[in-house]
Amino acid sequence: MAESPIASVELHRISLPTRREHKWSGLTEPLGGYVLVKVADENGVAGWGEAPVLKDWGGEFGRYFGETPGTTISVISQYLAGAVCGCPPGEIAEIHERMDRMIKGFPYAKAALEIAAYDLAGKQCGLPVHRLLGGALRRKIPVTHSIGLIGFEQAEREAAQAVQEGVLTIKIKVGVDPDRDVKMVRRLRDTLGPHIALCVDANCGYRTVAEAVRTFRRMEQSNLIYFEQPVEGIERLAEVARAIDAPVMADESAWNAHDVIQIAEKRAAQIVSIYTTKPGGLYRAMEVAAVARAAGIICNVNGSVETGIGNLANLQFAAAAAPVVLSCVVPVSTPAQAQSPGKVAGIYYKDDLIAEPMRFVDGAIELPSGVGMGIAADEEKIRHYTIETVKIG
Ligand SMILES: [Mg+2]
């Protein structure tokens, strides 16, 4: 059974409803319109992965750009599914070779398929995926709650509630208007008191290096732990990093291991935000982590507000990757039947696609210990939220 190859690939375009609007600079579409990938072996054992595709997501002046549900479905069904069928799911390096030989780019499509292969391989071997990545260095993943671009009173209420539920780090989306951003940070610091860690993410929103530096200097009085992606471009990040005391975090500028080499050479950031998707899957994300570690760069795991399917991969990776020492901006994936009215911390969707809720204790998600990704996919729920299905093989 351990060697049973991938026999079929099935794609589900889903639409999972959000509880509230969550926006950041540059985002123009609702979250939750993603693509799920199911791979199955000849015995019918299945693994699941997710491409949390956003057309507005990208970086480095057009070097990187998002996918859409349509492009992801097209690339997987036309090129990638045929390339990986027949390959044992545990042959991850071979799966990457086959996918990269077939078509360049499209890291989100490749990540979804690779994550599904990892899930299936774990089930075939009877092991959780973090064991396939080298084992768990941590069993609790602290959660940063992200406050989107919303009004002052709403942000204060949401942040205070998240903190009351145990969250210790709040990320504030900025990069819109310097005066508004400075006021928002100050008001949240006043609301939450001195002991909660605050950070800001501009999503490349400041127009110039000078605007970013001046704005950060005004916000700095509120004691911020890092300044995430103030402007677009590794060279411009380096200019900001030279001008401020707090560490800069690279997100839109850091997709793969090669980017981290550039970031280290140019001293553009002391922190890199790793995703399971930007580099094209867990195997590639471990490469990013290895380069970051060698360069003395610390990391968090960040994502695109995945559903529980993709978020399980975030947790498996965050547990195994050595330089991931910061709290992670990952959801606390919770199916509707387990949601309590009024709870906000890390819960972005009205429902979720996994059979059990993630366990959120003292501001951290406990690493699920089941085989594969740790918690089973809820196939009935997935069918319920599916708006298009494509079967290959
Ligand atoms: Mg970010």
Boltz pocket constraint, residues with backbone or C-beta under 6 A from the ligand:
constraints:
  - pocket:
      binder: B
      contacts: [[A, 201], [A, 203], [A, 228], [A, 229], [A, 251], [A, 252], [A, 273], [A, 302]]
      max_distance: 6.0
